[in-house]
Amino acid sequence: MKTTYEWKSGFAQAAQNYISLKRQTGMKFETQERYLRHFDTFYYSNGKGAR
């Protein structure tokens, strides 16, 4: 069962909008989403852009 990722950083909304846009154009965008989630965690963990 997949767990839902909780976006954390100030970058989160832009990333989610970007992923949504790509999926609306027919792309799966699964690997890229995973990279963006990792970046979100990194960005948040290093004190950059907390919501």
DOMAR-634667 format. One record per residue (C-alpha): residue number from 1; z, y, x; residue in one letter. Coordinates in Angstrom, 2 decimals. Example, Ala and Ser with C-alpha at 12.3 -4.5 7.8 and 13.67 -1.06 7.14 Angstrom:
<atoms>
<atom><i>1</i><Z>7.80</Z><Y>-4.50</Y><X>12.30</X><aa>A</aa></atom>
<atom><i>2</i><Z>7.14</Z><Y>-1.06</Y><X>13.67</X><aa>S</aa></atom>
</atoms>
This chain:
<atoms>
<atom><i>1</i><Z>0.00</Z><Y>0.00</Y><X>0.00</X><aa>M</aa></atom>
<atom><i>2</i><Z>-0.96</Z><Y>3.41</Y><X>1.35</X><aa>K</aa></atom>
<atom><i>3</i><Z>1.69</Z><Y>6.06</Y><X>1.57</X><aa>T</aa></atom>
<atom><i>4</i><Z>0.87</Z><Y>9.66</Y><X>0.73</X><aa>T</aa></atom>
<atom><i>5</i><Z>0.91</Z><Y>11.96</Y><X>3.73</X><aa>Y</aa></atom>
<atom><i>6</i><Z>3.05</Z><Y>15.06</Y><X>3.35</X><aa>E</aa></atom>
<atom><i>7</i><Z>1.27</Z><Y>17.98</Y><X>4.99</X><aa>W</aa></atom>
<atom><i>8</i><Z>3.73</Z><Y>20.17</Y><X>6.91</X><aa>K</aa></atom>
<atom><i>9</i><Z>2.21</Z><Y>23.06</Y><X>8.84</X><aa>S</aa></atom>
<atom><i>10</i><Z>0.72</Z><Y>26.39</Y><X>7.88</X><aa>G</aa></atom>
<atom><i>11</i><Z>-2.62</Z><Y>24.77</Y><X>8.70</X><aa>F</aa></atom>
<atom><i>12</i><Z>-2.11</Z><Y>22.26</Y><X>5.87</X><aa>A</aa></atom>
<atom><i>13</i><Z>-3.77</Z><Y>24.10</Y><X>2.98</X><aa>Q</aa></atom>
<atom><i>14</i><Z>-6.90</Z><Y>24.88</Y><X>4.99</X><aa>A</aa></atom>
<atom><i>15</i><Z>-7.14</Z><Y>21.26</Y><X>6.14</X><aa>A</aa></atom>
<atom><i>16</i><Z>-6.76</Z><Y>19.92</Y><X>2.61</X><aa>Q</aa></atom>
<atom><i>17</i><Z>-9.41</Z><Y>22.32</Y><X>1.31</X><aa>N</aa></atom>
<atom><i>18</i><Z>-11.77</Z><Y>21.28</Y><X>4.11</X><aa>Y</aa></atom>
<atom><i>19</i><Z>-11.24</Z><Y>17.56</Y><X>3.41</X><aa>I</aa></atom>
<atom><i>20</i><Z>-11.82</Z><Y>18.14</Y><X>-0.31</X><aa>S</aa></atom>
<atom><i>21</i><Z>-15.03</Z><Y>20.04</Y><X>0.36</X><aa>L</aa></atom>
<atom><i>22</i><Z>-16.39</Z><Y>17.29</Y><X>2.61</X><aa>K</aa></atom>
<atom><i>23</i><Z>-15.57</Z><Y>14.61</Y><X>0.04</X><aa>R</aa></atom>
<atom><i>24</i><Z>-17.29</Z><Y>16.60</Y><X>-2.70</X><aa>Q</aa></atom>
<atom><i>25</i><Z>-20.47</Z><Y>16.47</Y><X>-0.62</X><aa>T</aa></atom>
<atom><i>26</i><Z>-20.28</Z><Y>12.66</Y><X>-0.58</X><aa>G</aa></atom>
<atom><i>27</i><Z>-18.63</Z><Y>12.00</Y><X>2.78</X><aa>M</aa></atom>
<atom><i>28</i><Z>-15.78</Z><Y>9.48</Y><X>3.05</X><aa>K</aa></atom>
<atom><i>29</i><Z>-14.10</Z><Y>11.64</Y><X>5.71</X><aa>F</aa></atom>
<atom><i>30</i><Z>-11.35</Z><Y>9.06</Y><X>6.38</X><aa>E</aa></atom>
<atom><i>31</i><Z>-11.28</Z><Y>9.10</Y><X>10.19</X><aa>T</aa></atom>
<atom><i>32</i><Z>-11.55</Z><Y>12.87</Y><X>10.31</X><aa>Q</aa></atom>
<atom><i>33</i><Z>-8.70</Z><Y>13.20</Y><X>7.81</X><aa>E</aa></atom>
<atom><i>34</i><Z>-6.55</Z><Y>10.99</Y><X>10.02</X><aa>R</aa></atom>
<atom><i>35</i><Z>-7.25</Z><Y>13.27</Y><X>13.00</X><aa>Y</aa></atom>
<atom><i>36</i><Z>-6.36</Z><Y>16.33</Y><X>10.93</X><aa>L</aa></atom>
<atom><i>37</i><Z>-3.09</Z><Y>14.71</Y><X>9.81</X><aa>R</aa></atom>
<atom><i>38</i><Z>-2.21</Z><Y>13.99</Y><X>13.45</X><aa>H</aa></atom>
<atom><i>39</i><Z>-3.02</Z><Y>17.59</Y><X>14.35</X><aa>F</aa></atom>
<atom><i>40</i><Z>-0.89</Z><Y>18.84</Y><X>11.45</X><aa>D</aa></atom>
<atom><i>41</i><Z>2.07</Z><Y>16.79</Y><X>12.70</X><aa>T</aa></atom>
<atom><i>42</i><Z>1.55</Z><Y>17.97</Y><X>16.28</X><aa>F</aa></atom>
<atom><i>43</i><Z>1.21</Z><Y>21.60</Y><X>15.21</X><aa>Y</aa></atom>
<atom><i>44</i><Z>4.36</Z><Y>21.41</Y><X>13.08</X><aa>Y</aa></atom>
<atom><i>45</i><Z>6.39</Z><Y>19.50</Y><X>15.70</X><aa>S</aa></atom>
<atom><i>46</i><Z>5.69</Z><Y>22.09</Y><X>18.36</X><aa>N</aa></atom>
<atom><i>47</i><Z>7.02</Z><Y>24.95</Y><X>16.23</X><aa>G</aa></atom>
<atom><i>48</i><Z>3.63</Z><Y>26.34</Y><X>15.36</X><aa>K</aa></atom>
<atom><i>49</i><Z>2.98</Z><Y>27.25</Y><X>11.77</X><aa>G</aa></atom>
<atom><i>50</i><Z>5.75</Z><Y>25.83</Y><X>9.67</X><aa>A</aa></atom>
<atom><i>51</i><Z>5.11</Z><Y>26.51</Y><X>6.00</X><aa>R</aa></atom>
</atoms>
